[in-house]
Amino acid sequence: MPAKSPAQALLEKADKKANSSSGWFSSSSTKFEEAGDLYQQAANAYKLEKLFKEAGDAFAREAECREKCSETNEAANAWWNAAKAYKRGFPDLAIQALSQTITHLTKGGRFRQAADREKEIGQIYLQEMNDVRKACESFERAAEWYSQEDANATAMACYKDAADLHADLDEYPQAIARYEQVANHSLTSALTKYSVKEYWLRASLCALAMGDPVTAKRNLTKYSNQDNGFSTTREAKFVNYLIEAVEGGDTEQFTGAVVEFDQVTKLDNWKTAMLLKIKKGIQSDDPEGML
């Protein structure tokens, strides 16, 4: 019979402790505290063996023991440790563990930490599970909690991520509202003011992707009134060229403007995808198929 690994031995010891009946002189909470400590040791031993699913399971058992003796901070921490182990290949379990962590954190009024964990959930949905809708919801929720806790820079970064995802989901009005919110916040500080042109460019691309050059034009005027320097930026001029091309149904002018802008300011994947959507819109508005 093969020898038990240290982790396995600790896990069995923890199970035995958790399932034992409390003696005359010890309370059940002492029993669960001790079992929790053993589960934590077992989990760390599994991590050494690079058995991350088993480590996550042991941390989850630790968390349940902490809950039984009302150690809510320790329970939140154990669930978070479980999530970190599960992140190594088990994203759905990681999300479940992070959700448990968040429940404890919000009950204890620790919304700043809850926001950090919610943001982590958003990243797992996006990077591991390719679930744009769920990722967007998590970034929105995290942003709200950051705002409540006055962590405004982090809140705005999450709202910006949510805006990008709203646009990926073709929810352009929501995306525009979020970009404008982030831009308005950026205008309040000399340190962040330079970034407004990026958010307004993204909002303008959303308006054009909706096939609505009138709104794009109106918004451009609004942005120029909010920041006098905006109308002279390359971003504002680029949007003007795109509006003209969309209104004129001119794909050549459109492509020319895109190529010229890209030569100086490299277009990222998100902008490239949006510009392709806008171009398709121009082509589908050409019933003669002349383009």
C-alpha positions in Angstrom: 0.0 0.0 0.0 1.6 3.3 -1.1 2.6 5.7 1.7 0.2 8.6 2.4 1.5 12.1 1.3 1.8 14.6 4.2 -1.1 16.5 2.7 -3.3 13.4 2.7 -2.4 12.6 6.3 -3.2 16.1 7.5 -6.5 16.0 5.6 -7.5 12.8 7.3 -6.6 14.2 10.6 -8.7 17.3 9.9 -11.7 15.2 8.8 -11.4 13.1 12.0 -11.2 16.3 14.2 -14.2 17.9 12.4 -16.3 14.8 12.7 -15.4 13.9 16.3 -17.9 14.4 19.1 -17.0 17.3 21.4 -15.7 16.0 24.8 -16.9 17.0 28.2 -14.5 19.9 28.6 -14.2 21.3 25.0 -16.8 23.3 23.1 -17.7 22.4 19.5 -16.2 25.8 18.4 -12.8 24.7 19.8 -13.2 21.5 17.7 -13.9 23.4 14.5 -11.1 25.9 15.2 -8.6 23.0 15.5 -10.1 21.3 12.4 -9.9 24.5 10.5 -6.2 24.8 11.3 -5.6 21.3 10.2 -7.4 21.8 6.9 -5.3 25.0 6.3 -2.1 22.9 6.9 -3.4 20.2 4.5 -4.2 22.8 1.9 -0.8 24.3 2.0 0.8 20.9 1.8 -1.3 20.2 -1.3 0.0 23.4 -2.8 3.5 22.2 -2.3 2.6 19.1 -4.2 1.0 21.3 -6.9 -2.3 19.6 -6.4 -4.4 22.8 -6.7 -7.9 21.3 -6.9 -7.2 19.4 -3.7 -5.7 22.5 -2.1 -8.8 24.5 -3.0 -11.1 21.8 -1.6 -9.1 21.8 1.7 -9.3 25.6 2.0 -13.0 25.4 1.4 -13.4 22.9 4.2 -11.3 25.2 6.4 -13.7 28.1 5.5 -16.7 25.9 6.5 -15.1 25.2 9.9 -14.4 29.0 10.4 -18.1 29.7 9.6 -19.2 27.1 12.2 -17.3 29.0 14.9 -18.4 32.5 13.6 -14.8 33.5 12.6 -16.1 35.5 9.6 -12.8 37.3 8.8 -10.9 34.0 8.8 -13.7 32.4 6.8 -13.5 35.1 4.1 -9.7 34.6 4.0 -10.0 30.8 3.7 -12.5 31.2 0.8 -10.1 33.6 -0.9 -7.2 31.1 -0.5 -9.5 28.5 -2.0 -10.2 30.7 -4.9 -6.5 31.4 -5.5 -5.8 27.6 -5.6 -8.8 27.0 -7.9 -7.6 29.7 -10.3 -5.0 27.2 -11.4 -7.3 25.5 -13.9 -10.7 25.4 -12.2 -12.3 28.9 -13.0 -15.9 28.0 -12.1 -14.8 26.8 -8.6 -12.7 29.9 -8.2 -15.8 32.1 -9.0 -17.9 30.2 -6.4 -15.2 30.6 -3.7 -14.8 34.3 -4.5 -18.6 34.8 -4.2 -18.5 33.2 -0.8 -15.6 35.6 0.2 -17.7 38.6 -1.1 -20.7 37.5 1.0 -18.5 37.6 4.2 -16.8 40.9 3.2 -20.1 42.8 2.4 -21.7 41.5 5.6 -18.7 43.0 7.5 -19.0 46.3 5.6 -15.6 45.7 3.9 -16.8 46.9 0.5 -13.3 47.9 -0.7 -12.0 44.3 -0.4 -15.3 43.0 -1.8 -14.8 45.2 -4.9 -11.3 43.7 -5.3 -12.7 40.2 -5.3 -15.6 41.1 -7.6 -13.1 42.6 -10.1 -11.2 39.3 -9.9 -14.4 37.5 -10.8 -14.9 39.8 -13.8 -11.3 39.0 -15.0 -11.9 35.2 -14.7 -15.2 35.5 -16.6 -13.4 37.4 -19.3 -10.1 35.7 -19.6 -10.9 32.1 -18.6 -14.6 31.6 -19.5 -15.1 34.1 -22.3 -18.4 35.2 -20.8 -18.5 38.9 -21.7 -22.0 39.5 -20.2 -21.1 38.2 -16.7 -17.7 39.9 -16.8 -19.4 43.2 -17.6 -21.8 42.8 -14.7 -18.9 42.1 -12.3 -16.9 45.1 -13.4 -20.0 47.3 -13.0 -20.6 46.0 -9.5 -17.0 46.3 -8.5 -17.0 49.9 -9.8 -20.1 50.8 -7.7 -18.4 49.5 -4.5 -15.1 51.3 -5.3 -17.1 54.5 -5.8 -18.9 54.1 -2.4 -15.5 53.7 -0.7 -14.0 56.8 -2.5 -11.6 54.6 -4.5 -12.5 56.7 -7.5 -9.5 56.0 -9.8 -10.0 52.2 -9.4 -13.8 52.7 -9.9 -13.2 54.5 -13.1 -10.9 51.9 -14.4 -13.6 49.3 -13.8 -16.3 51.5 -15.5 -14.0 51.8 -18.5 -13.6 48.0 -18.7 -17.4 47.7 -18.4 -17.8 50.3 -21.2 -15.6 48.3 -23.5 -17.6 45.2 -22.8 -21.0 46.9 -23.3 -19.7 47.9 -26.7 -18.6 44.3 -27.5 -22.2 43.3 -26.6 -23.6 46.0 -29.0 -25.0 47.9 -26.0 -23.8 51.3 -27.3 -25.9 53.7 -25.3 -24.7 52.1 -22.0 -21.1 52.1 -23.3 -21.3 55.8 -24.3 -22.8 56.7 -20.8 -19.9 54.9 -19.1 -17.2 56.5 -21.2 -18.7 59.9 -20.6 -18.8 59.2 -16.9 -15.1 58.3 -16.9 -14.2 61.3 -19.0 -16.1 63.6 -16.7 -14.2 62.3 -13.8 -10.9 62.6 -15.7 -11.6 66.3 -16.3 -11.5 67.0 -12.6 -7.8 66.4 -12.3 -4.8 67.8 -14.2 -3.2 64.4 -13.9 -6.0 62.5 -15.7 -7.3 65.3 -18.0 -5.0 64.1 -20.9 -6.9 60.8 -21.1 -10.4 62.3 -21.9 -9.7 62.3 -25.6 -9.3 58.5 -25.5 -12.7 58.1 -23.8 -14.5 60.5 -26.1 -13.0 58.8 -29.1 -14.4 55.5 -27.9 -17.8 57.0 -27.1 -17.8 58.5 -30.6 -17.0 55.2 -32.3 -19.9 53.7 -30.3 -22.3 56.3 -31.7 -21.1 55.6 -35.2 -21.4 51.8 -34.7 -25.0 52.5 -33.8 -25.3 54.0 -37.3 -26.0 57.4 -35.7 -23.7 60.1 -37.1 -26.2 62.8 -35.8 -25.6 61.8 -32.2 -21.8 61.4 -32.9 -21.8 65.0 -34.2 -23.9 66.4 -31.3 -21.6 64.6 -28.8 -18.5 65.9 -30.5 -19.8 69.5 -30.0 -20.6 68.7 -26.4 -17.1 67.3 -25.7 -15.5 70.4 -27.4 -17.5 72.6 -25.0 -16.4 70.6 -22.0 -12.7 70.9 -23.0 -11.7 73.7 -25.4 -8.5 71.9 -26.5 -10.4 68.8 -27.6 -11.5 70.0 -31.1 -7.8 70.4 -32.2 -6.8 66.9 -31.2 -6.1 64.1 -33.7 -8.9 62.1 -32.1 -11.5 64.8 -32.7 -10.3 65.4 -36.3 -10.4 61.6 -36.9 -14.0 61.4 -35.6 -15.0 64.3 -37.9 -13.5 62.4 -41.0 -15.3 59.3 -40.0 -18.7 61.1 -39.6 -18.2 62.7 -43.0 -17.4 59.2 -44.5 -20.5 57.6 -42.8 -22.8 60.4 -43.9 -21.5 60.2 -47.5 -21.5 56.4 -47.6 -17.8 56.7 -48.6 -15.8 53.6 -47.6 -12.7 54.9 -49.4 -12.6 58.1 -47.3 -13.3 56.0 -44.3 -10.4 53.6 -44.9 -8.1 56.5 -45.7 -8.9 58.2 -42.4 -8.3 54.9 -40.5 -5.0 54.2 -42.2 -3.7 57.7 -41.6 -4.7 57.7 -37.9 -3.2 54.3 -37.4 0.2 55.4 -38.8 0.6 57.8 -35.9 -1.5 56.2 -33.1 -1.6 52.4 -33.4 -5.2 51.2 -33.2 -5.8 48.6 -30.4 -8.0 45.5 -31.0 -11.1 47.1 -29.5 -11.0 50.1 -31.8 -10.2 48.0 -34.8 -13.2 45.8 -34.1 -15.4 48.9 -33.7 -14.2 50.4 -37.0 -14.9 47.2 -38.8 -18.5 47.3 -37.5 -18.9 50.9 -38.6 -17.5 50.1 -42.1 -19.9 47.2 -42.4 -22.7 49.6 -41.6 -21.6 51.9 -44.4 -21.5 49.0 -46.9 -25.0 47.7 -45.9 -26.4 51.2 -46.4 -25.3 51.0 -50.0 -28.2 49.2 -51.7 -26.7 49.4 -55.2 -23.6 47.4 -54.0 -21.4 50.1 -55.5 -18.8 50.1 -52.7 
